[in-house]
Amino acid sequence: MKRVTESFGKDKVSVLLVDIGEPGLKKSGDAMVALGKKVLEKLGVDWPNVHLAGGVSAAARMFGVRVFSLMVLDPNGRVRGQQVSYEALEPLLTRLEKGRAATIAATPFGGGTDKLSGDVRVLTQTVRPGDVARIEFEISLSPGWHVYGAKDESGMGTSVKLAKKSEFQLGKVVVPDGERHEIGGFASYWIVSDFKIVAEVKVPANLAPGEHELTGSLNYMACTEEMCDPPGEIPWKVKLRVTR
């Protein structure tokens, strides 16, 4: 990590160490931070070192991890890599530095909400009239928040919609099932960490060749363990190239 920060520069890459020791251990959070500070001093680095109260369960709820994990966040706080190996770290940082979070061009959406944001991209770059295009949504959740998965039957499940006057027809939409939780005897299914949605869109058979814009919305309800926001709707758009 020291070599990576020196290679990219401290103005581009920052390191934060988070101790997730379990509550009840002999050493307090402050003691664990002090111990970590001594280790960092021996390494000759000045990285911040903090303790996450709540231990592994809190880390799982906030970050979706239960074991040691190297995570990469972009400048907007969105998780771009989880359980990243040291071999994969530099290539990932290089892509982020160049502004390419993926090999396929993506359009950010959700910039107006602090609970959920992401990128939407067309996986089928070129299609013909009558074909099916595949659209992928890569979604990041703010720590401590969850949305509802495909198996949830409360009516609050996360979904994708096309604009009402769209020429295109929405087909199969694959949303993660979510993790089962029971509250008051009722089961619900939570998506607690970053996730992807893939939607199929049927291209009209009579659509003229050229570049066409697809617009729609991502519908969701964001909650913590204690409360929920009102149902939310985030607009999105992508461009699709149609050929003969």
C-alpha positions in Angstrom: 0.0 0.0 0.0 2.9 2.4 0.8 4.3 1.8 -2.7 0.9 2.4 -4.3 0.3 5.7 -2.5 3.8 6.8 -3.5 3.2 5.8 -7.1 -0.2 7.6 -7.5 0.5 10.4 -5.1 -1.2 11.3 -1.8 -3.4 13.9 -3.6 -5.0 11.0 -5.5 -4.9 8.0 -3.2 -5.6 8.1 0.6 -5.6 5.1 2.9 -7.8 4.7 6.0 -7.5 1.8 8.3 -10.7 0.7 10.1 -10.4 -1.7 13.1 -13.5 -3.8 13.5 -12.6 -5.7 16.7 -15.6 -7.2 18.4 -17.2 -5.5 21.4 -16.2 -7.1 24.7 -12.6 -7.7 23.8 -10.0 -6.9 26.5 -8.6 -4.0 24.5 -10.9 -1.0 24.0 -11.4 0.8 20.7 -9.0 3.5 21.8 -6.4 0.8 22.7 -6.8 -0.9 19.3 -6.4 2.5 17.5 -3.2 3.2 19.6 -1.9 -0.3 18.8 -2.5 0.3 15.1 -0.8 3.7 15.3 2.3 2.1 16.6 2.3 -0.4 13.7 1.9 2.4 11.2 4.7 4.4 12.8 7.0 1.4 12.3 6.0 1.3 8.6 6.8 5.0 8.3 3.3 6.1 7.2 0.8 8.5 8.6 -2.5 6.9 7.5 -5.6 7.6 9.7 -6.6 4.7 11.9 -10.1 4.5 13.4 -12.2 2.0 15.4 -15.7 0.9 14.2 -17.9 0.4 17.3 -20.1 -2.6 16.9 -17.4 -4.9 15.5 -18.0 -7.4 12.7 -21.8 -7.0 12.7 -21.5 -3.3 12.2 -19.0 -3.8 9.4 -21.3 -6.2 7.7 -24.3 -3.8 7.9 -22.4 -0.7 6.8 -19.9 -2.2 4.3 -21.1 -5.7 3.5 -17.9 -7.4 4.8 -17.3 -9.8 7.7 -13.6 -10.4 7.2 -10.5 -8.3 6.5 -11.2 -6.6 3.2 -9.4 -4.1 1.0 -12.0 -1.7 -0.3 -11.7 1.1 -2.9 -13.9 4.2 -2.8 -14.0 6.9 -5.4 -14.0 10.7 -4.6 -17.8 10.6 -4.3 -17.7 7.9 -1.6 -19.0 5.2 -3.8 -17.5 1.7 -3.4 -15.6 0.8 -6.6 -13.9 -2.4 -5.4 -14.5 -4.8 -2.5 -12.1 -7.5 -1.3 -9.7 -6.2 -3.9 -6.4 -8.2 -4.1 -3.1 -6.3 -4.1 -2.5 -7.5 -7.6 -5.8 -6.0 -8.8 -5.4 -2.8 -6.9 -3.1 -0.8 -9.2 -5.1 -1.6 -12.4 -8.3 -0.6 -10.7 -6.8 2.7 -9.5 -5.4 3.3 -12.9 -8.9 2.9 -14.5 -10.4 5.2 -11.9 -7.7 7.8 -12.4 -8.6 7.9 -16.1 -12.2 8.3 -15.3 -13.2 4.8 -16.5 -14.9 2.7 -13.8 -15.6 0.1 -16.5 -14.6 -0.9 -20.0 -18.0 0.2 -21.3 -18.9 3.9 -21.1 -21.3 4.6 -18.3 -23.6 7.5 -17.4 -23.8 8.5 -13.7 -27.2 8.9 -12.1 -28.6 9.5 -8.6 -26.3 12.5 -7.9 -29.2 14.2 -6.1 -29.6 11.6 -3.3 -27.2 10.8 -0.5 -28.6 7.3 -0.1 -28.2 5.7 -3.5 -26.2 6.5 -6.7 -24.7 4.6 -9.6 -23.9 4.2 -13.2 -26.1 2.9 -16.1 -24.6 1.5 -19.3 -25.7 -0.3 -22.4 -24.1 -3.8 -22.5 -25.4 -4.4 -26.1 -23.6 -1.5 -27.8 -25.1 -1.9 -31.3 -28.5 -3.4 -32.0 -30.9 -3.8 -35.0 -34.6 -3.1 -35.1 -36.5 -5.9 -33.3 -33.4 -6.9 -31.2 -33.2 -7.0 -27.4 -30.7 -4.6 -25.8 -29.3 -5.3 -22.3 -28.9 -2.4 -19.8 -26.9 -2.7 -16.6 -27.3 -0.5 -13.5 -24.3 -0.6 -11.1 -25.6 0.8 -7.8 -23.9 2.0 -4.7 -25.6 2.3 -1.3 -24.6 4.7 1.5 -23.3 2.8 4.6 -26.1 1.8 7.0 -28.8 2.0 4.4 -30.6 -0.8 2.5 -33.2 -1.2 -0.3 -35.5 -4.1 -1.0 -34.8 -7.1 -3.3 -36.7 -9.1 -5.8 -38.0 -11.6 -3.3 -39.6 -8.9 -1.1 -43.4 -9.0 -1.3 -44.1 -5.7 0.5 -44.4 -3.7 -2.7 -41.3 -1.8 -1.8 -38.9 -3.8 -4.1 -36.4 -2.0 -6.2 -37.5 -1.8 -9.9 -36.6 -0.2 -13.2 -39.1 1.6 -15.4 -39.0 3.1 -18.9 -40.5 6.6 -19.6 -44.2 6.4 -20.2 -44.0 7.5 -23.9 -41.0 5.4 -24.7 -41.0 3.6 -28.1 -39.1 0.7 -26.4 -40.6 -2.1 -24.4 -39.2 -3.3 -21.1 -38.6 -7.0 -20.8 -37.0 -9.1 -18.1 -35.4 -7.2 -15.2 -33.0 -9.1 -12.9 -32.8 -7.6 -9.4 -30.9 -9.4 -6.6 -33.1 -11.4 -4.2 -31.9 -9.6 -1.1 -31.1 -11.1 2.3 -34.0 -12.4 4.5 -34.8 -10.4 7.6 -37.7 -10.9 10.0 -39.3 -8.0 11.9 -42.5 -8.4 13.9 -43.1 -11.8 12.4 -42.9 -10.5 8.8 -40.1 -11.4 6.4 -38.5 -8.9 4.1 -35.5 -9.1 1.8 -32.8 -6.4 2.1 -30.1 -5.5 -0.4 -27.4 -4.2 2.0 -24.4 -3.5 -0.2 -23.6 -2.4 -3.7 -25.4 -4.4 -6.4 -26.3 -4.6 -10.1 -29.5 -4.7 -12.0 -29.7 -6.0 -15.6 -32.8 -5.0 -17.7 -33.7 -6.2 -21.2 -35.3 -3.7 -23.6 -37.0 -4.7 -26.8 -36.1 -2.4 -29.8 -39.1 -1.5 -32.0 -39.1 -3.4 -35.3 -39.7 -0.2 -37.3 -37.1 2.0 -35.4 -35.0 4.1 -37.8 -31.2 3.6 -37.7 -29.2 6.1 -35.7 -28.6 7.0 -32.1 -31.6 6.8 -29.8 -31.9 7.9 -26.1 -33.6 5.6 -23.6 -34.9 7.3 -20.5 -36.6 5.9 -17.4 -36.4 5.7 -13.6 -35.0 3.6 -10.9 -37.6 3.1 -8.1 -36.7 2.2 -4.6 -37.3 2.7 -0.9 -34.2 3.3 1.2 -34.2 2.3 4.9 -32.0 1.9 7.9 -32.7 -0.6 10.7 -34.7 2.2 12.5 -36.5 4.1 9.8 -37.3 4.5 6.1 -37.4 7.4 3.7 -40.4 7.9 1.5 -40.3 5.9 -1.8 -37.7 7.4 -4.2 -37.4 7.7 -7.9 -34.1 8.5 -9.7 -34.2 9.4 -13.4 -31.7 7.7 -15.8 -30.8 7.9 -19.5 -28.5 6.1 -21.9 -27.9 6.2 -25.7 -28.4 3.2 -27.9 -27.0 2.9 -31.4 -29.4 1.2 -33.9 -28.1 -0.2 -37.2 -29.7 -2.1 -40.1 
